[in-house]
Amino acid sequence: MKKMMKIAVVLAVFALLTPVVYADEVDNTQNVIVDIDTETQEEVEIIKDGIGASIRLLQLEKSILKNIIKGEEVVSFLKELEYNTTDLEAILAELELLIQEVQSADPNSTDSVQIFVDLKSDAIELTKEFREKIEELLDEATIEQLRLRIREMVSDQVQNLTKRIQNHIRTFNRNQLHRIYGLVGEFDNSTINQYQNGSLTKEQVKNQISKFINNMTKAKKYQIFSELKEEKIRLRVQARAHVDNVTVNFQERKEMRLRNRIQNALKMVEGPVRAEIQNRITVRMNNLKTDNSKKLSDIASSAPGANGGNNKNAGGS
């Protein structure tokens, strides 16, 4: 039982440190308007300050960039086969515009969760569309050849983003370690500094804290476990509340982003691709308006007395 309590405390301690796993490919196909997927809910848990938001925005930027780089290779491959790639190039150009929106996002904004989820949903939509168009053009054997061709592609930009993400994660975890050592009652500034500069790994820090925990009384271990569990639950509830708020006015915010994106495309994109982007975004904006009109119609038709007086509860008789 004593060993189990020690394990539980250690797990609770390191649950506070940043989850570094993040999908390299933004290809989740869930409809964010209806239901925000579990992965996104977990990602927003660390967006409790500017550092946490910066981590998620940088990870999103890296994912989009990798998809652009691979997409450009796909377009090059298709051009060799003399395919018309204007529609695919338009999607990639829009992803380029989206990256600029991610880069300009303020991680210290009070709406940072909303900003992250909105931009990630756009990335999911565009990546899904690009993939589906490829599947329409090519058979599975050719697609597999393409996967092998682009799988090991490396970019200096991606590597630089990886380093920036790692530095931000270390800063975030340093702040968490201050909190953990405060609970443990064995403050170790040297260990925190070594972790921050990269000379100690998270696993090595974990082993050191485990030694402190091993020497604690059962009552102390239980106290720490309870406090950490309570904090984790609080963060999860807070994240869920943020995610619920994101769904409010989602379509209106999306329409505004698309309007701004058209304007940026007119300034920055040239040739047939510009016309294709303008057409694509206009169609999506019209679809949003249609969806909103249908929702209003459904609400009106379900209201009391909406059936032209056929509702027995309507009127005065």
C-alpha positions, 0 to 999 in steps of 0.5 A: 500500500505504501508503494502504491501511494508513492506511485500515485503521488509521483504520477500526480506530480508529473501530471502537472508538467506539460503534455508534450505529445501533439499531433504532428499532422492536423488531420482530425476530422471532427466537426468543431461546431458540434463537438470539440474532440478530446485531444483539443480539450486536453490541449487547452488545459495548459492554456492557463497563461501566456506560456501555455498558450504560446506552446500550443500556438507554436505546435499548431504553427509547426503542424501547419508548416509540415503539412504545407511542405509536404503539400508542396511536394505533392503538388510538384509530383502531380505537376510532373504527371501534368495534373491541374493543381490550381485548387490544391495550390489554393488550399496551400496558399490559404494554409500560408495565410493561416500560419500568419494568423497563428503567428500574429495571435496574442498568447496573452489574450484572455481569449487565447483558448478561443483563438487556438481552437478557432485556428486549429479548426481551420487547419483541420478543415483545410488539411482534410480538404487537401487530403480528400482531393488527393484521394480523388485524383490518385489510387491508393498505390500512388498515394502510398508512393507519395507518403514514402516520398514525403515521410522523411522530409526535413525543414530548417523552419520546422527544426527551429520551431521544434527548438522554440517549442522545447524552450517554452515547454521547459519554461512552463515546466520550470514554473510547475516544478517550483509549485511541486517542490513547494508541496514536497517541502524540499526546494531545489533551485539547482535541479530546476536550473539544470532542467531549464538549461537542458542538462537534466531531463524530465525523467531525471528530475522525476527520479530526484523528486521520487527520492524526496517522496520516498522519505515522506510519511504516509500522511504527507504523501496523501496530503500532496496527492490530494492537493495535486489531484484537486488542482488537476480536476480544477484545471480540467473543469476550467478547460471544459468551461473554456471549450464550452464558451468557444462554441458560442458565436463560432460561425460568426467568428469563422465568417469574420476570419474568412472575410479577413483572409480574402482581403489578405489573399488579394494583397499577397496571392497572385494569378489563378490561385488568387481567383481560386482562393477568393472563390473557395472562401466565398463559397464557404461564407455562403454556406455558413450563412445558409447554415445560420438561416436554416438554424433560425428557421428551425428555431422559429418553426419549433416555437409555440404557435409557429404552426399557424395557430394549429398548436392547441396551446396557442391563442386564447381558445 
